[in-house]
Amino acid sequence: MISHLRQRFNAAFTPEKYQAFQNTMHTEFGEAVTFRLSETPVFVPKALKNKILQGVEDISAVLTRPDFRQRSEAAIPKHLRVPNEDEHTLFMQLDFGICRDADGNLTPQLIELQGFPSLYFFQHLMARAYRKHYDIPEDFHHLFGGISREEYLDILRQIIIGDANPENVILLEVEPEKQNTRIDFWGTRKYLGLKVLCLSKIKREGRDLYYINDDGRKVAIQRIYNRIIFDELEKRADLPREWDMLSEVNAEWVGHPNWFFRISKHTLPLLKSDFVPETHFLSDLKSAPADLENWVLKPLFSFSGQGVKINVTPDDLNAVDDPSNFILQRKVQYVAAVETIIPNEPSKCEIRMMMVWKKGWDKPRLVNNLVRMSKGEMVGVRYNMGKEWVGSSVGFFEP
């Protein structure tokens, strides 16, 4: 997006550099990455950065209001409410599509948000790997708030491990070895020393949880870094388990499950900002917008874009069984702003601003970012099959 840097990067690009970059990414955490790695990072100009930061502030102001928990109560399905909820989320992600405003300038538009962890350790590796194999300006940053790489990892260590022994902290998933984002689990394990564990491996005695380690020893579970999404878990009736995740136990959540629902698509209608598209609960609309072609229909509780309709018809609205579980969001047009070495095929991008909210802080803090690049109709693997200069990336921001 910064012309002279993009031209310099593209002119110096070689398949050999990209292969070396991939080799680092595929070996650093002990297993190859299972999703596509973009050939390039994104260089974010200061004017766009400032707009993104303002969008982050606008959204954070709503999420830190004293009445936000009361306003988000309806977001939590009654049958999935988990006890011992924290006062606020520990993790927050804001996904901005990069578009153009009426004057032709680049501008961010919020697409999704979630009160759930993201690929904090994978992105740390990716930024380092781009710097190792490509010429990235030293003063451009991927971390925020002036923190160093060491301070970044220390913040995550404080939030996830806290004062516990790492062996008493688990990263909880459903069959983690089969998850597409498992590379981040292995990175978390490498940097923090915690145990990556499937829900089916957790043992329970009354209110106490434990697991059996490789030496056959019982290890108490004190803290749970949760990476399970209930939407996925509910599809796994076949998964054996001694604990249903809903009953109270003597372990502390690191990322309480209720916040996945509270900070989600359910939050979008509450947000008013130049950087948030107009959004309504479908149940609040007395009639469909006259320009329905300019809106997107989204289920509140879905993952990875499942169930999203981008070419909405009146029949789609009429087919919705429970309008309170759907939103209509004004459609935004991503701009193909990242020039690639493939003639006439620039890439679109979506930038995830990755935040953490340590207990004791008065508000969440922006720490890192994640970029997804696309040449398809939507950002997602199935829309980019066979394409190059798409996939997972990171943004380096102009100081």
Sequence and secondary structure as in RCSB ss.txt:
>XXXX:A:sequence
MISHLRQRFNAAFTPEKYQAFQNTMHTEFGEAVTFRLSETPVFVPKALKNKILQGVEDISAVLTRPDFRQRSEAA
IPKHLRVPNEDEHTLFMQLDFGICRDADGNLTPQLIELQGFPSLYFFQHLMARAYRKHYDIPEDFHHLFGGISRE
EYLDILRQIIIGDANPENVILLEVEPEKQNTRIDFWGTRKYLGLKVLCLSKIKREGRDLYYINDDGRKVAIQRIY
NRIIFDELEKRADLPREWDMLSEVNAEWVGHPNWFFRISKHTLPLLKSDFVPETHFLSDLKSAPADLENWVLKPL
FSFSGQGVKINVTPDDLNAVDDPSNFILQRKVQYVAAVETIIPNEPSKCEIRMMMVWKKGWDKPRLVNNLVRMSK
GEMVGVRYNMGKEWVGSSVGFFEP
>XXXX:A:secstr
  HHHHHHHHHH  HHHHHHHHHHHHHTTSS  SS B S  EEE HHHHHHHHHHHHHHHHHHTSTTHHHHTGGG
S GGG  SS  SS SEEEEEEEEEE TTS EEEEEEEEESS   HHHHHHHHHHHHHHS   TT BSS TT  HH
HHHHHHHHHHTTTS GGGEEEEESSGGG TTHHHHHHHHHHH  EEEEGGG EEETTEEEEE TTS EEE  EEE
E   HHHHTT TTS  S  SSS  SSEEES THHHHHSSGGGGGG  STTS  EEEGGG SS  TTGGGEEEEES
S STTTT BSS  HHHHHT S GGGEEEEE       B  SSTT  BEEEEEEEEE  TT SS EEEEEEEEEES
SSSSSGGGSTT SS EEE EEE  
